[in-house]
Amino acid sequence: MSGHKILVVEDEKDIVRLIKYNFEKDGHKVVAAHDGESGLALARKEKPDLIILDIMLPKMDGLEFCRTFRQESQVPILFLTAKKSEVDRILGLKLGADDYVTKPFSVGELIARVEAVLRRAGSAAVKEPVAAVLRAGELEVDAERHEVRIKGRPTTLTPKEFEFLRLLFRADGKVLSRDTLLERIWGYDKSMDIDTRTVDQHIARLRKKLRSEGQRILTVTNAGYRIKLD
């Protein structure tokens, strides 16, 4: 995997140089900004394939950057954070981030996570049928428009909630485990010891947003989740 354009928004110049050296060595193009406002302007201008985004930034922090940019684009975002609390991590992912790496980090881990995010983004683009509309009852998932509708009316979901729902539909009623959902959506595997309650929290919010159609998302005890299609 090579030749992607990566935007790094990070105020620590040594970290920027480290990331730039290692990713350009692998054939990627790296552009950088040192504050949130400049980073947002550069993201709009350069149209990168992926953004590596620090949370603690001058002028505009990473969470506000993510919140603003997600209204314009679904380009993958990977957070860099020195904040280790679960609250910050969940908040970042709710805003539409695709993954995160905590500081201090190893270059190898960062490269692996970036590759996983780009691979998922590329697979979704290649495998998703054009104009595919998945239906169950009064619920529709429109992959081309990246839109969910209930009784024909659009319902606003975060990128992660949309991906959860699409994966459940594409499993065609089969059970997806929490580990599978974590791996497919965030690229985590069992060895990372990630709390699977993260999945439960996302599913709970998704059910609430889908109102009566949320009952279609079934919990299978000690197994995971599936969607009722009939």
Secondary structure, 3 states (H helix, E strand, C coil): CCCCEEEEECCCHHHHHHHHHHHHHCCCEEEEECCHHHHHHHHHHHCCCEEEEECCCCCCCHHHHHHHHCCCCCCCEEEEECCCCHHHHHHHHHCCCCEEEECCCCHHHHHHHHHHHHHHHHHHHHHCCCCCEEEECCEEEECCCCEEEECCEEECCCHHHHHHHHHHHHCCCCCECHHHHHHHHHCCCHHHCCCCHHHHHHHHHHHHHCHHHHHHEEEECCCEEEECCC
